[in-house]
């Protein structure tokens, strides 16, 4: 064949194939959505003939990239950029009527991935785009929905979470330290602690499960020793922690707990176990298998707290916040407050972190179980989370004199609705009165049993409802002349008393603690509930004082009862169990402020018969408080809040010495006047000249110690 003929044949072949390619490309036009869904031929016009004939021109829309498919190798290549370790998302939250229609929900059973960062409320951009989607043509919405369903955020880094090397290194570090612990002995310590009738207030449903899971995981770990084995175990824990906790309306607690045990063990499970071990060591002075001295016990507590921090930070680094992580964050905050002290910045910062997670999960909005796929026990857990965080925020704000972070104006106030644990399917419940958001009544078919109904849920309810009233008192503190708001103050006082009366009768302490026939947990709960009620009245009375240095009779009576209860708790501490707050916190939050105002009353008393009804009792309680702190019966140097107690003790001791000296040197009629400097040196003394009006902390005791009669 000649060269010319060969060129002609080649030219013809190329032209033929190009024509075939063009013809095929012309044939592969995408059909419009109505034709595609009906599997009918489409004319590909805009709008097509079929849609025009059916008067569906608004619905005749075309997808932008109808034939684009993901290539698995390309996705793997993109995920491997930067040397990161990838963990594919195991589940993808189902999308509703529009890609963004679910962002306004208060809570979801599935964790969300970026670009939707958790809860998005009314003022957010999601609301605007939700209106756009609702007004868009139906075909466009359907097209967006199907495109999102075919590749739900898979082109973004959100579908496969990138675990960077730093996160893996932290996980390896935490795991290597955990391997050095005696997990079985720690589990025995926790079980010994649980037998006392105490537990973690919020993580109570998970503690026993997490303890058993940690022991089983250590016993069943058959991987050989070495860095590769540790890395593989760390990866498994990261994968499990990245997996969302799934449930539906009819899920059972056992099914829920199985997602954090065995092969599904998560970093949150280990974190709760370590947190429980920390709290158990804090409450157990001696445990021979692990420690037999205070020094070794403190070292173990700090090591456990550090490991718990590592577990929590590893969970947060995965960026998939869930219920279990919020529970761990709260319990980690409590451990830091008991180890570092309530004045520590570590505790203050973690309070902010817990509040941020609460808002990100949307649990500050109304939580309902009946109208969603959330089972009752999960809804109760979320309500407990809100109530606990809300109450802790107010307590820390009052103690430190700082603004609260979780305010009621931006929250739907809610507390657990069941008296007994919903995790045990108990039938005793509490429901809210429709006329009052703070009223509760028993709707169980039987009379409540004190030992059964006084639990951590009861403490959560009491602390939260009084925290709501405390927030209103704190708002009045911001006013320059708050004591002039007599109408508001009287209304608040009536509401406080009404709230106390609305609590179930078996929640109220009516006798002395030594005469209370209940067990250690119930006795501590009754004392704590009474202190919450008195403390709310105390703050309101403090607000009403025109001159702080001269407290009135009502405030002094409240302070005297608060101090008496705290002193009785100290004396009977071996017959009490932590029902929500520890002994150190009760003394710091309730005892010291009450003692401070009693000291002010004794210093400013010019009438021999002034406060005669309780003068001897007040001096007795102050003496017992000083003695218990001085001898180190329940707190020793180096422990949290000891500096605050030491400063207060020195000041109270100076006052008692001054009173004793004046009693010996003068007659009864001149006793009180001997406490006032004759030259008027104390006329300009103000105990709050350098401190906040609501703060009863270090500055208060330092200023009180400068009183002319207390300076040696």
BELJOTA-V635826 format. One record per run of one state. SS is the DSSP state (H for helix, E for strand, C for the rest). FROM is the first residue (numbers start at 1). TO is the last residue. If there is no record, write none. Layout:
ss	from	to
SS	FROM	TO
SS	FROM	TO
//
This chain:
ss	from	to
C	1	2
H	3	27
C	28	32
H	33	38
C	39	48
H	49	53
C	54	56
H	57	59
C	60	71
H	72	79
C	80	80
H	81	83
C	84	84
E	85	88
C	89	100
H	101	104
C	105	124
H	125	135
C	136	137
H	138	150
C	151	159
E	160	163
C	164	164
H	165	178
C	179	182
H	183	194
C	195	203
H	204	220
C	221	226
H	227	242
C	243	252
H	253	260
C	261	261
H	262	264
C	265	266
H	267	283
C	284	286
E	287	287
C	288	290
E	291	291
C	292	293
H	294	317
C	318	322
H	323	339
C	340	344
H	345	361
C	362	375
H	376	400
C	401	407
H	408	410
C	411	417
E	418	418
C	419	421
H	422	424
C	425	428
E	429	432
C	433	439
E	440	442
C	443	449
H	450	453
C	454	455
H	456	477
C	478	481
H	482	484
C	485	485
H	486	502
C	503	504
H	505	507
C	508	512
H	513	515
C	516	519
H	520	544
C	545	552
H	553	571
C	572	572
H	573	575
C	576	582
H	583	604
C	605	614
H	615	630
C	631	641
H	642	665
C	666	671
H	672	675
C	676	697
H	698	704
C	705	707
H	708	710
C	711	712
//
